[in-house]
């Protein structure tokens, strides 16, 4: 009987071994990408709402500090922490790249007037950049079929953003900041896979948010008036970003990266722009024309093609 989801492990002889995964685990593995996609995509529009009431770096510092107040409760599960100073440094480096670079530049881009959809589109180019760098950094092979899927996904994402009538990415500085965020997130994805650290996502989040807060707070203190309007709208946005993005989504992202090839995991981000557009339509009334819905379908097809296992994979079932 064919298995829908399998556990693939590398053996000392270089072959990949395919093992059955229990049915309940199958369901969890199938739901993780969908939950991550929903939470991550909603973060762009919600961040835009929060930035109406707070300076960008101050907003991020509050987000990281709030996450660090909640995460220690999960330590009761005794997740493994880094064992050596070298491992601590690697986890902290990933934290600086994601929390101290990707999110900082993304929030600054949003505060410069770049739309949430435009930022989502630029970051969705990550799989292409990961595909270019994966052979040299993450020791992965990206075949022609996967390249085709990545390019189709990018075209679909671009079509979604193009079809939205309210996207105006006119700030050159903002666009440069968004492109910088793309680069740092791509590098973090590749290094996370290359390091292959045996650190639980909860432990990883604790270290990474500590590194992010240590980096962002001094910047906010020295560069901003640290203005915050404690409105209900701001508190709801902060709660969503802390629980939905900072804890759940990042944990799922790290878990997916460690479970599969970096380029395949990154291909999931091609669905972020159309999903972000859909959430913005529901949340703030941004309309999506028919052309954008066509782009959503194209992006989904590209993701499916890029993530499809190839015949060249050397597998043997045990």
Secondary structure, DSSP 8 states (H G I E B T S, - for coil): ---SSEEEEE-TTS-EEEEE--HHHHHHHHHHHHHHHHHHHHHHHHHHHHTTSB-HHHHHHHHHHHHHHHHGGGGGG------SHHHHHHHHHHHHHIIIIIHHHHHHHHHTT--HHHHHHHHTTHHHHHHHHHHHHT-----HHHHHHHHHHHHHHHHHHHH-TT-----HHHHHHHHHHHHHHHHHHHHHHHH-----HHHHHHHHHHHHHHHHHHHHHHHS---B---HHHHHHHHIIIIIIIIIIHHHHHHHHHHS-HHHHHHTTHHHHHHHHHHHHHHH-----HHHHHHHHHHHHHHHHHHS--TTS-EEE-
